Amino acid sequence: MKKYFAAMLIAYQILAAGCANDHLITDKTYRRTVEKDFSVRRKIAANRNKQLYGVFDRNLEKSREEALKFLFAYMPLSDMADYTGEFFLANADIALKARKESLWGKEIPEDVFLHYVLPCRVNNENLDSFRLRYYDEIKSRIKGLGLADAALEINHWCHEKVTYQPSDIRTSSPMNTILSARGRCGEESTFTVASLRTAGIPARQVYTPRWAHTDDNHAWVEVWIDGEWHYMGACEPEPVLDRGWFTEPARRAMLVHSKSFGAAYGNENVIRKMKYCTDINNLSKYAGTKRLFVKVIDDMNNPVSDALVEYKLYNYAEFYSLASLQTDFNGLSSFETGMGDLLIWASKDNKFIYRLVSVPETDTVILNPGYRIKPDKAEVLDINVPPVQDSFPPLPEDLVESNRKRFEEENRIRQNYVDSWIKPSEAKDFAIMIKVDTTAIIDVFSRSMGNWRTIKEFLGSTAVDERELALSLLMDLPDKDLRDVRAGVLSDHLRNINNPLRLNTNSSVFKDYVLNPRVANELLAAYRGYFRKALPASLQADALNSPDIIVDYINKEITVNDAENYYLTPLTPIGVDELKVSDTDSRKIYFVAICRSLGIPSRLEPGSNVPQYFFNSEWKDVYFADEKAPDTRKAFLKLIPNEKDPVPEYYTHFTIARLENGRFKTLDFDYGKKITDFSEELALVPGDYMVVTGRRLANGNVLADLTFFSLAPGEHVSREIRLRNEKQ
């Protein structure tokens, strides 16, 4: 990737001479805002000054300098930590090139270009050099087309490359999505937005974070054409704009939203305006809406400012916060939403109150968060979803048929690429040649999809006596890692494996928590070799006998700033170490990565995601200096199966959440885990808990229950998980 990027960079530096020397940002007030934010952000990224800001030493033309400053002023921590100034300049140059060379470039308003063409980040994906690699191909595909037709044609191009397949929450980069020819909707829409922006077409990803009528979510794309935003399904081309299979479901949504990169501008409906980005409420384009008001008061009926109001939707057996907004000086908060039911949750000073409301029947909700939970308090909630709307009129049959034929041809084009991947018989022959298990090799190659050459390169270059360990490493990786990991990263983790505790290399502790480089949902990086050189020798020597030394080191070296990583893309462990600034979750990943690099088994505890290390045959919880460690004693919860039809499953029929500062945080167990699979007691942090259960009916409505209970240190509690029956 580095060699490829360097070659493309040289090629595209030529275009710099053609870039206009005029200001990119002509609005002087906005330019001053960008300059100010750029200066503030530069201080945050001081530890990577050379890697990021050395590019400004070139006396860049005004348009290039201002484009780059805009990106730097509003990039999240993950971009500061894991990419270079050269990378962002090359991407900015492509955006400026598209603006100059496209038929519509001069028609795109300055602010729309800045927020929806220039940024190479779409959401929480891993960034790559997609624009550099595919600019010429996309440009030739839309030659001579107007803006609307070009947008539709690019979506056909995207469908030739990628189709839908569910996967884990880590969002692959556009080039890696092409490599595997598959992506979930978040990846398809990220890829499609990147493709449209490459052509200079303003585009943004839009989400319904959770549907109201079913347990799922969806993402698609909006494009700016002649002053208006239009939508289309990502990698799902229709013959016209503003159509998609999700058109009807979206009319029952409670929220559709998008994120605008950069300081706020314009007059769109804003959910939350932040310093570096803005959450836009797009729902009124798709569904009937109503603005709901919430007033928070105290016992004397005085307004309570800075209370947190959460607008929660039942989905995946939990109450998911569509928006979390602070009350103003008058104790007010408001949110525009759809025509279903929401659970309104207000909290302040570790106290809370909630109320289920029907949005069509409610104007203002008055809440007083004046009590703590009462053990074993249970409440029955009947949740209604927005009604079914009248269907859209169908498109002309000739358009539908023409699009269907194109769709089939695009499927064939993509399938031809998929057919070029390694065959099971070829994988078997390779396994025999390198003398490893044939069944395992066939499985690994199958899961690696278009990345099979990388896997073959890695195994083929591995020493004979290390191939079994190399295969074990591959077998434990998630599918998506096999689909986009680089051979150099795999080699680093194999070459620098450390086992000073002499753990059994066939044990699950060693394979899962030392050998395995995957910690959470970060981009895999070659961190073992890096840490061997970067970490103090004394730390590497002493941590084996006292892993808490690593905690002390991180407390001293790393500053936590959650607000700066607002796209929630995890920093790599190398990025955290270089930047010396991290968000809370990336710091956890950083700790685990250091431990594994030193041969100390480490993980994020299933359920709570608390970092742990394995020492003296038991798992030890880790809390940093800015965190309050709970009682070290555990409480124990035994879930009792009672239902047989259906057998309750986690995130489908029930969830468990723990109270933290007035808010219940869902414990993160595996999706679809049956209650019968919770065979052992759960060792939990003592505190207050809530069980949510729900049975979704055929019309989308839900029969839900909330049950609150407390767990004291050392207490053993059993709880039945029952689902309400429609007849009750």
C-alpha positions in Angstrom: 0.0 0.0 0.0 2.8 2.4 0.8 4.6 1.8 -2.5 1.2 2.3 -4.4 0.4 5.5 -2.5 3.9 6.9 -3.2 3.6 6.3 -6.9 0.1 7.8 -7.1 1.3 10.8 -5.0 4.0 11.6 -7.4 1.5 11.4 -10.3 -1.0 13.7 -8.6 1.6 16.3 -7.4 1.7 17.3 -11.1 -1.8 18.6 -10.8 -0.8 21.1 -8.1 0.6 23.5 -10.7 -2.9 23.6 -12.2 -4.7 24.4 -9.0 -6.0 27.9 -8.8 -4.2 30.3 -6.5 -7.4 31.9 -5.5 -9.0 31.4 -2.1 -10.9 28.2 -1.7 -12.9 29.7 1.2 -14.0 33.1 0.0 -16.2 33.8 3.1 -13.7 35.7 5.3 -15.6 35.0 8.5 -15.7 31.3 7.9 -12.1 31.3 6.8 -11.1 32.9 10.1 -13.2 30.2 11.9 -11.3 27.5 10.0 -7.9 29.2 10.8 -8.7 29.4 14.5 -9.8 25.8 14.7 -6.8 24.7 12.7 -4.5 26.3 15.2 -6.3 24.7 18.2 -6.1 21.2 16.5 -2.5 21.6 15.7 -1.7 21.9 19.4 -3.6 18.7 20.1 -1.6 16.9 17.4 1.8 18.3 18.5 3.4 14.9 19.0 2.9 14.1 15.3 3.7 17.6 14.1 6.3 16.4 11.5 4.2 13.6 10.0 1.1 15.8 9.7 2.2 19.4 9.3 5.5 19.1 7.5 3.5 19.3 4.3 2.7 23.0 4.9 6.4 23.8 4.5 6.0 23.7 0.7 4.4 27.2 0.3 1.2 25.6 -1.0 -1.1 27.5 -3.3 -4.0 29.2 -1.4 -6.7 26.7 -2.6 -4.5 23.7 -1.6 -3.5 25.2 1.7 -7.1 26.1 2.7 -8.4 22.7 1.6 -5.8 21.0 3.8 -6.4 23.4 6.7 -10.1 22.6 6.6 -9.5 18.9 6.7 -7.0 19.3 9.6 -9.2 21.7 11.5 -12.0 19.1 11.8 -10.4 15.7 11.6 -11.0 13.3 14.5 -8.2 11.9 16.6 -8.1 8.7 14.6 -7.1 10.7 11.5 -4.5 12.7 13.4 -3.0 9.5 14.8 -2.9 7.1 11.9 -2.4 9.1 8.6 0.1 11.7 7.3 -0.1 15.1 5.9 1.0 13.8 2.5 -2.0 11.4 2.5 -4.5 14.2 3.1 -2.9 16.6 0.6 -3.1 14.0 -2.1 -6.8 13.4 -1.4 -7.5 17.2 -1.2 -5.7 17.6 -4.6 -8.1 15.0 -6.2 -11.1 16.9 -4.8 -9.8 20.2 -6.3 -9.0 18.4 -9.6 -12.6 17.1 -9.7 -14.0 20.5 -9.0 -12.0 22.0 -11.9 -12.5 19.2 -14.4 -16.1 18.2 -13.9 -19.0 19.8 -15.8 -20.7 20.8 -12.6 -17.7 21.9 -10.5 -18.4 25.6 -10.8 -22.0 25.1 -9.9 -21.3 23.5 -6.5 -21.5 26.2 -3.7 -18.4 26.7 -1.7 -19.8 25.4 1.6 -21.3 22.3 0.0 -18.0 21.5 -1.6 -16.2 21.9 1.7 -18.5 19.7 3.7 -19.6 17.1 1.1 -16.9 16.8 -1.6 -13.5 17.7 0.0 -13.6 15.3 3.1 -12.2 11.9 2.4 -13.8 10.6 5.7 -17.4 9.5 5.3 -18.2 8.0 8.7 -16.1 5.6 10.8 -14.3 3.7 8.0 -10.6 3.1 7.7 -9.3 5.6 5.2 -7.4 4.6 2.0 -6.2 6.0 -1.3 -9.4 5.1 -3.2 -9.7 8.6 -4.8 -6.2 8.4 -6.2 -6.7 4.9 -7.6 -10.1 5.3 -9.1 -10.4 8.9 -10.2 -9.6 8.2 -13.9 -11.9 5.2 -14.0 -14.9 7.0 -12.5 -14.3 10.1 -14.6 -14.2 8.1 -17.9 -17.4 6.2 -16.8 -19.5 9.5 -16.6 -17.9 11.4 -19.5 -20.5 13.8 -21.0 -23.2 13.1 -18.4 -25.0 15.8 -16.4 -24.9 15.8 -12.6 -28.0 13.6 -12.0 -27.2 11.1 -14.7 -23.6 10.9 -13.5 -24.8 10.1 -9.9 -27.0 7.3 -11.2 -24.3 5.9 -13.4 -21.7 5.9 -10.6 -24.2 3.9 -8.5 -24.3 1.3 -11.4 -20.5 1.3 -11.3 -20.6 0.7 -7.6 -23.0 -2.2 -8.0 -20.5 -3.8 -10.5 -18.0 -3.8 -7.7 -19.9 -4.5 -4.5 -23.1 -6.2 -3.3 -24.6 -6.7 0.2 -23.4 -9.1 2.8 -23.7 -8.6 6.6 -20.5 -8.3 8.6 -19.1 -7.0 11.9 -19.2 -3.4 13.0 -15.7 -2.4 11.8 -16.2 -0.5 8.6 -13.8 -1.5 5.9 -12.2 1.1 3.6 -13.6 1.6 0.1 -10.7 -0.2 -1.6 -11.0 -3.2 0.7 -14.8 -3.3 0.2 -14.1 -3.6 -3.6 -11.5 -6.3 -2.8 -14.0 -8.5 -1.2 -16.9 -7.5 -3.5 -19.1 -7.5 -0.4 -20.2 -5.0 2.3 -22.9 -4.3 4.8 -25.1 -1.3 4.2 -22.7 1.0 6.1 -19.8 -0.1 4.0 -21.8 0.0 0.7 -22.9 3.6 1.5 -19.4 4.6 2.6 -18.0 3.2 -0.7 -20.7 4.9 -2.8 -20.2 8.3 -1.1 -16.5 8.0 -1.7 -17.1 7.2 -5.4 -19.5 10.2 -5.8 -17.1 12.6 -4.1 -14.3 11.3 -6.3 -16.3 12.6 -9.2 -16.8 16.0 -7.5 -20.5 15.2 -6.7 -21.6 16.3 -3.2 -22.7 13.2 -1.3 -23.3 12.1 2.2 -24.2 8.9 4.1 -27.6 8.8 5.8 -28.7 6.4 8.5 -31.7 5.3 10.3 -29.8 4.1 13.3 -32.6 1.7 14.2 -35.9 1.0 12.4 -39.0 1.4 14.5 -41.0 -1.5 13.0 -38.3 -4.2 13.0 -35.0 -5.0 14.7 -32.5 -3.7 12.2 -31.0 -0.5 10.8 -30.0 0.8 7.4 -27.7 3.3 5.6 -28.0 4.8 2.2 -26.8 7.9 0.2 -27.9 11.4 -0.5 -26.6 13.4 -3.4 -26.8 17.2 -3.9 -28.2 18.1 -7.3 -29.2 21.7 -8.3 -29.6 22.9 -4.8 -31.5 19.9 -3.4 -30.6 16.6 -1.7 -31.9 13.4 -3.3 -31.4 9.8 -2.2 -30.5 6.4 -3.6 -29.7 3.0 -2.3 -25.9 2.4 -2.2 -24.8 -0.2 -4.7 -28.5 -0.7 -5.4 -29.1 1.4 -8.6 -32.6 2.5 -9.5 -33.5 4.1 -12.9 -34.4 7.4 -11.1 -33.4 9.3 -8.0 -35.4 9.2 -4.8 -36.2 5.5 -5.0 -35.0 2.4 -3.1 -36.3 -0.7 -1.5 -36.2 1.2 1.8 -38.5 4.0 0.6 -41.6 2.4 2.3 -39.8 1.5 5.5 -38.3 4.9 5.8 -41.8 6.4 5.9 -42.2 4.6 9.2 -38.8 5.7 10.6 -38.3 7.7 13.8 -35.0 9.2 12.8 -32.9 9.5 9.6 -29.7 11.4 10.1 -26.3 12.3 8.6 -23.1 13.9 9.8 -21.7 17.1 8.3 -17.9 17.2 8.5 -16.6 20.6 9.7 -17.8 23.7 11.5 -21.6 24.2 11.2 -23.1 26.1 8.2 -26.4 26.4 6.4 -30.0 26.1 7.5 -30.7 22.4 7.7 -32.6 20.8 10.5 -29.9 20.2 13.2 -30.1 17.6 15.9 -26.9 18.6 17.6 -24.3 21.2 16.6 -20.8 20.4 17.7 -17.6 22.3 17.2 -16.2 20.0 14.6 -19.2 18.4 13.0 -23.0 18.6 13.0 -25.7 16.0 13.2 -28.4 16.7 10.6 -32.0 15.4 10.9 -33.0 14.3 7.4 -36.3 12.6 8.5 -38.8 15.0 7.1 -37.6 14.1 3.5 -38.8 10.5 4.1 -41.6 10.5 6.7 -44.2 12.5 8.6 -42.6 14.2 11.6 -43.4 16.1 14.7 -41.3 18.1 17.1 -41.5 16.7 20.7 -40.6 19.0 23.6 -39.4 17.8 27.0 -39.2 20.0 30.1 -37.1 18.9 33.1 -38.0 20.3 36.5 -37.0 19.8 40.1 -39.2 19.2 43.2 -40.0 22.9 43.4 -41.1 23.0 39.7 -38.0 25.0 38.8 -36.5 24.3 35.3 -33.4 22.1 35.4 -30.7 23.1 33.0 -28.0 20.7 31.7 -30.1 17.6 32.4 -29.6 14.9 29.8 -32.7 14.0 27.8 -32.5 10.8 25.8 -35.1 10.0 23.1 -35.1 6.2 23.1 -36.5 3.7 20.6 -37.1 0.0 21.3 -34.9 -2.1 19.0 -32.7 -5.1 19.4 -34.3 -5.7 22.8 -32.9 -2.5 24.3 -34.0 1.2 24.4 -31.6 2.8 22.0 -30.9 6.6 22.2 -31.8 8.2 18.9 -30.6 11.5 20.4 -29.1 12.6 23.7 -29.6 16.3 24.3 -28.9 18.7 27.2 -31.7 20.9 28.5 -31.3 24.6 28.1 -31.6 27.4 30.7 -35.3 26.9 30.7 -35.0 23.2 31.2 -36.2 22.5 27.7 -35.1 20.0 25.1 -36.7 19.2 21.7 -36.4 16.6 19.0 -38.1 16.2 15.6 -39.1 12.6 15.2 -41.6 10.2 13.5 -45.1 9.1 14.4 -44.5 6.2 16.8 -43.7 5.7 20.5 -40.5 6.8 22.3 -39.2 6.2 25.8 -38.1 9.6 27.1 -35.3 9.3 29.7 -34.2 12.3 31.7 -31.2 12.1 34.1 -29.3 14.4 36.3 -26.9 13.8 39.2 -27.2 10.0 39.0 -31.0 10.2 39.3 -33.5 9.6 36.5 -37.0 9.3 35.3 -38.6 7.9 32.2 -41.9 7.9 30.4 -43.2 6.1 27.3 -45.0 8.6 25.1 -47.0 8.4 21.8 -45.5 11.2 19.7 -48.7 11.9 17.7 -50.6 12.5 21.0 -47.9 14.4 22.8 -46.6 18.0 22.6 -44.6 18.5 25.8 -43.4 16.0 28.3 -42.6 17.3 31.9 -40.2 15.1 33.9 -38.6 15.3 37.3 -35.6 13.0 37.6 -36.0 12.9 41.3 -35.6 9.3 42.3 -33.2 6.4 42.1 -34.4 2.9 41.0 -36.4 0.7 43.3 -35.2 -2.9 43.4 -37.5 -5.3 41.6 -39.6 -2.5 40.1 -41.1 -3.9 37.0 -43.1 -2.1 34.3 -45.1 -3.3 31.4 -44.8 -1.2 28.2 -46.9 -1.6 25.1 -44.9 0.0 22.2 -46.6 1.1 19.0 -44.7 1.8 15.8 -45.6 4.3 13.1 -48.5 3.2 10.9 -48.0 1.8 7.4 -48.2 4.5 4.7 -49.8 4.3 1.3 -47.4 2.8 -1.3 -45.5 5.0 -3.8 -46.8 4.8 -7.3 -44.8 2.3 -9.4 -42.3 3.4 -12.0 -43.0 2.9 -15.8 -42.4 -0.7 -16.7 -39.9 0.1 -19.4 -37.7 1.8 -16.9 -37.9 -1.0 -14.5 -37.1 -3.6 -17.2 -34.2 -1.7 -18.5 -32.8 -1.3 -15.0 -33.3 -5.0 -14.3 -31.2 -6.0 -17.3 -28.4 -3.7 -16.3 -28.6 -5.1 -12.8 -28.2 -8.6 -14.1 -25.2 -7.6 -16.2 -23.6 -5.9 -13.3 -24.1 -9.0 -11.2 -22.3 -11.0 -13.9 -19.4 -8.6 -14.0 -19.0 -8.8 -10.3 -19.3 -12.6 -10.3 -16.6 -12.9 -12.9 -14.3 -11.1 -10.5 -15.4 -13.4 -7.6 -14.8 -16.5 -9.8 -11.2 -15.4 -10.2 -10.6 -16.1 -6.5 -8.7 -19.2 -5.5 -10.6 -22.4 -5.8 -10.9 -25.0 -3.0 -8.9 -27.5 -5.1 -6.1 -24.9 -5.6 -6.2 -24.1 -1.9 -5.9 -27.9 -1.1 -2.9 -28.2 -3.5 -1.2 -25.3 -1.8 -1.8 -26.8 1.7 -0.3 -30.0 0.6 2.7 -28.2 -0.9 3.5 -26.3 2.4 2.5 -29.3 4.5 -0.4 -27.9 6.6 -3.9 -28.9 7.3 -5.9 -28.9 4.1 -9.4 -28.3 5.7 -8.1 -25.3 7.6 -6.4 -23.8 4.6 -9.5 -24.2 2.4 -11.6 -22.5 5.1 -9.1 -19.6 5.6 -8.9 -18.9 1.8 -12.7 -19.0 1.5 -13.1 -16.5 4.2 -10.4 -14.2 2.8 -12.3 -13.7 -0.4 -10.5 -11.3 -2.7 -7.6 -11.0 -0.2 -6.5 -14.6 -0.8 -3.2 -13.6 -2.5 -2.2 -11.8 0.7 -2.9 -15.0 2.8 -1.0 -17.1 0.3 1.9 -14.7 0.3 2.0 -14.7 4.1 1.9 -18.5 4.5 4.3 -19.1 1.6 6.9 -16.8 3.1 6.6 -18.2 6.6 9.4 -20.6 7.8 8.4 -24.2 7.8 8.6 -24.6 11.6 6.3 -21.6 12.1 3.5 -22.5 9.6 1.3 -24.3 12.1 1.4 -21.2 14.4 0.8 -18.9 11.4 -2.2 -21.0 10.4 -3.5 -20.8 14.0 -3.2 -17.1 13.9 -5.2 -16.9 10.6 -7.9 -19.3 11.9 -8.6 -17.1 14.9 -9.0 -13.9 12.9 -12.5 -12.6 12.1 -13.7 -12.9 8.5 -13.2 -9.2 7.8 -9.6 -9.3 9.0 -8.9 -12.1 6.6 -10.5 -10.0 3.8 -8.4 -6.8 4.3 -5.3 -7.5 6.4 -1.9 -7.0 4.8 0.8 -9.6 4.7 3.3 -7.3 6.5 0.9 -6.9 9.4 0.5 -10.7 9.7 4.2 -11.2 9.4 4.9 -8.7 12.2 2.5 -10.4 14.6 4.0 -13.8 13.8 7.7 -12.7 13.8 7.4 -10.8 17.0 5.2 -13.2 19.1 6.4 -13.2 22.7 5.7 -16.1 25.1 7.9 -15.5 28.2 5.3 -17.1 30.4 5.7 -20.3 28.4 2.0 -20.7 27.9 0.7 -23.7 26.0 0.6 -22.5 22.4 -2.5 -24.7 21.8 -4.4 -23.3 24.7 -7.2 -20.9 24.2 -5.6 -18.3 26.5 -2.5 -18.1 24.3 -4.3 -18.3 21.0 -7.1 -15.9 21.8 -5.3 -13.4 24.1 -1.6 -13.4 23.1 -1.3 -14.6 19.5 -4.5 -13.0 18.2 -3.8 -9.3 17.2 -7.5 -8.4 17.1 -8.7 -6.6 20.3 -11.9 -4.7 19.4 -12.9 -3.0 16.2 -9.7 -1.1 15.4 -7.7 -1.4 12.1 -5.1 -4.1 12.5 -1.6 -2.7 12.6 1.9 -4.1 12.9 2.1 -3.1 16.6 4.2 -5.9 18.1 7.5 -4.9 16.3 6.7 -1.3 16.9 6.3 -1.7 20.7 9.5 -3.7 20.9 11.4 -0.6 19.8 9.1 2.1 21.2 8.4 0.9 24.8 11.1 1.5 27.5 13.3 -1.5 28.1 12.5 -1.4 31.8 8.8 -1.5 31.2 9.2 -4.5 28.9 11.3 -6.3 31.5 9.3 -5.5 34.6 5.7 -5.8 33.3 5.9 -9.5 33.2 6.0 -9.7 37.0 3.8 -6.7 37.6 1.4 -5.9 34.6 0.1 -2.9 36.6 3.3 -1.1 35.5 1.7 -0.8 32.1 -1.3 1.0 33.6 1.0 3.4 35.4 2.9 4.0 32.1 -0.3 4.8 30.2 -1.6 7.1 33.0 1.6 9.1 32.6 2.0 9.1 28.8 -1.5 9.2 27.4 -4.0 12.0 27.6 -7.7 11.1 27.1 -10.0 13.4 25.1 -13.2 11.7 24.1 -14.7 14.8 22.5 -12.0 14.9 19.9 -12.7 11.5 18.4 -16.3 12.3 17.4 -16.5 9.8 14.5 -15.8 7.0 16.9 -13.2 5.3 14.7 -10.7 3.6 17.1 -7.1 4.7 16.9 -4.6 2.0 16.3 -2.3 1.2 19.2 0.6 2.7 17.2 -1.5 5.8 16.6 -2.2 6.2 20.3 1.5 5.8 21.1 2.6 8.4 18.6 -0.1 11.0 19.2 -0.1 10.5 23.0 -3.8 11.5 22.9 -6.6 9.0 22.8 -10.3 8.4 23.4 -11.3 6.1 26.3 -12.0 3.0 24.1 -8.8 3.4 22.1 -6.8 3.6 25.3 -8.3 0.2 26.3 -7.2 -1.3 23.0 -3.8 0.2 23.5 -3.4 -1.4 26.9 -4.4 -4.9 25.5 -2.1 -4.5 22.5 0.9 -3.7 24.8 0.2 -6.6 27.0 -0.1 -9.1 24.1 3.1 -7.7 22.6 4.9 -8.5 25.8 3.4 -12.0 26.0 0.9 -11.1 28.7 -2.6 -12.5 28.0 -5.1 -9.6 27.8 -8.6 -8.9 26.6 -11.6 -6.6 26.9 -14.0 -8.5 29.2 -17.0 -9.8 27.4 -20.1 -7.8 28.5 -18.5 -4.9 30.2 -15.5 -4.3 27.9 -13.3 -3.6 30.9 -9.6 -4.3 30.0 -8.1 -7.3 31.8 -4.8 -9.2 32.0 -4.3 -12.8 32.9 -2.0 -13.2 35.9 -1.6 -15.9 38.5 -4.3 -18.0 36.7 -7.0 -15.4 36.9 -8.3 -12.3 35.1 -7.5 -9.0 36.7 -9.6 -5.9 35.9 -7.8 -2.7 34.9 -8.9 0.9 35.7 -7.0 4.0 34.8 -6.3 7.0 37.0 -9.3 9.0 35.7 -11.7 6.1 36.2 -13.3 5.0 39.5 -12.7 1.4 40.2 -15.8 -0.4 41.4 -15.8 -2.7 44.4 -13.3 -5.5 43.5 -15.8 -8.1 44.7 -18.2 -9.4 42.2 -21.9 -10.1 42.2 -23.3 -13.1 40.5 -26.3 -13.4 38.2 -27.8 -16.6 37.0 -30.2 -16.4 34.1 -33.0 -19.0 34.3 -34.5 -20.2 31.0 -38.2 -20.4 31.1 -39.4 -19.8 27.6 -39.4 -22.5 24.9 -41.2 -20.8 22.1 -39.2 -18.9 21.3 -36.1 -19.6 23.4 -35.1 -16.0 24.3 -32.0 -14.7 22.6 -29.8 -11.7 23.5 -30.4 -8.6 21.5 -33.4 -10.3 20.0 -35.7 -10.9 23.0 -33.8 -9.5 26.0 -30.8 -7.4 27.2 -29.2 -6.6 30.6 -28.0 -3.1 31.4 -26.1 -1.5 34.3 -26.8 1.9 35.8 -24.0 4.4 35.3 -24.5 8.0 36.2 -28.2 7.9 35.7 -28.0 6.0 32.4 -28.3 2.3 31.8 -25.6 0.9 29.6 -26.3 -2.4 27.9 -23.9 -5.3 28.6 -22.3 -6.4 25.4 -22.9 -10.1 25.0 -23.0 -11.8 21.7 -26.0 -11.1 19.4 -28.4 -14.0 19.3 -26.9 -15.8 22.2 -29.6 -18.1 23.6 -30.5 -17.9 27.2 -29.8 -21.6 27.4 -26.1 -20.8 26.5 -25.8 -18.6 29.6 -25.0 -21.8 31.5 -22.7 -20.2 34.1 -23.3 -17.4 36.5 -22.4 -14.0 35.2 -19.7 -12.4 37.4 -20.8 -8.7 37.3 -19.9 -5.4 38.9 -22.2 -4.8 41.9 -24.8 -2.2 41.3 -28.2 -1.5 39.9 -29.4 -3.3 36.8 -32.3 -3.4 34.3 -33.6 -6.3 32.2 -35.4 -5.4 29.1 -37.5 -8.1 27.4 -39.7 -7.7 24.3 -41.8 -9.8 21.9 -42.2 -8.1 18.6 -45.6 -8.7 16.9 -46.3 -9.2 13.3 -47.3 -5.5 12.8 -44.1 -4.3 14.4 -45.5 -3.4 17.8 -43.7 -4.7 20.9 -44.8 -6.2 24.2 -42.0 -5.1 26.4 -41.1 -5.3 30.1 -38.6 -3.4 32.2 -37.4 -5.0 35.4 -35.0 -3.3 37.8 -32.9 -5.1 40.4 -29.8 -4.6 42.5 -26.7 -6.8 43.0 -24.8 -6.5 46.2 -21.1 -7.6 46.5 -20.9 -11.3 46.8 -24.6 -11.8 46.2 -25.9 -14.6 44.0 -29.1 -13.8 42.3 -31.3 -15.8 39.9 -33.7 -14.2 37.4 -36.1 -15.8 35.0 -36.3 -14.3 31.5 -40.0 -14.3 30.5 -41.5 -12.9 27.3 -45.0 -11.4 27.5 -47.6 -13.3 25.6 -50.0 -11.4 23.2 -52.9 -12.8 25.1 -51.8 -11.3 28.4 
